[in-house]
Each structure stands twice: as C-alpha cells, then as structure tokens.
C-alpha cells in the first residue's frame, strides 16, 4: 500500500481529532469522580494541550506538502507490503 505524505498527514490529523474528542469526554467524567482520579485527569489535560498544539502544525505541514506536489517521492508502508 502506498501512502503519500498528504494522505498520511490527513489521516494523522483525523486520528488526533478523534483522540482529542475521547479525552475531552474523559475529562468530563473525571470531574464527576473523586480526587483519586486527579492524576489521570491531569494526564488527559496535558495530552489535550499537546494535541491542540500538534494539530495546527500538521495542518500547516499539509499546505507545504501540497505545494511540493508530485515532486515528492511516494512513501511505502513497510508493514503493509507483506515483506
């Protein structure tokens, strides 16, 4: 299976958005629980903050990749090649 940089970036962005939504939901549940889950809530918050910084950077990279166009070599998924 061949992956272009654009497809890889789009897939990564979509997966990070799904992860962010899941963690945001978890954060809401932690607010309703005892303080024993405080460490898990803090970890979720840190991950959400990191994702919120990473997604715009990946989106910016997508525009750089689009400008390069077809000049970029096609990446191959090593695990998908069945080697």
N, C-alpha and C positions, 0 to 999 in steps of 0.2 A: 504494500500500500504506500503510495506517495503522498507526502504531506508538503504543501507549500508553506512558506513562512506565514502568509496571510491566514491560511486555514488554522494553523497551529495557534496563532495569536487570537483569532476569533473564538476557537474552542476554549482556550485558557481563560479568556475574559468571561465567557458564558459560565464556565465551571466555578470561577471565583465569585460571580454574582450569586450563583446557587448556594455556595458555601456561606456567603455573607448573609443571605436570607435565613438560612438554617441557624446560624449563630445568633442572629438578631432575635429569632424566635426563642432560642435557648436562653438568651439574656432576659427576656420577659418572664420565663418560667423561674429563673433564679431569683428574681425579685420577690416572688411569692413564697419562696422556701426559706429555711432557716439560714443562719450565718455559717453553717458548716459547708455550704457550697460557695463561700466567698472566694476561695482560690480558683474554682472553676469559672466563676463569673468574671474574675479579673483576667483569666487566660482568654476567655471569649472576647472580652473588650479589647485586649491587646491585639488579638488576631484580626478583629474587625477594623481596628485602626490601621493595621498593616495592609490589609486588603484595600481599604479606602485610599491608600497612597499608591498601591501597586496597579490597580485597575486603570487610572488615568495615564500612568506611564506606559502600560501596554497598549492603550488606545493611541497614544502618541506614536509609539513604535509601529503601529499598524499603518499610519499615514506615511512613514518613512519607507516601509516595505512596499506600499502601493506606488510610491514614486520611483522606486528601483525597477518595478515592473518585471518583465520576463527575463531580465538580465541576471537575476539571482538564480543560483543553482537549486535544483529541487532536492529537498532532503528526503531520505528514505528511512522509514521506520524499521529499525533493525529487528525488533521483536515481531513485527508483522510479516516479515519476508519469509518466515518459516525456516530460517537457517539454523 
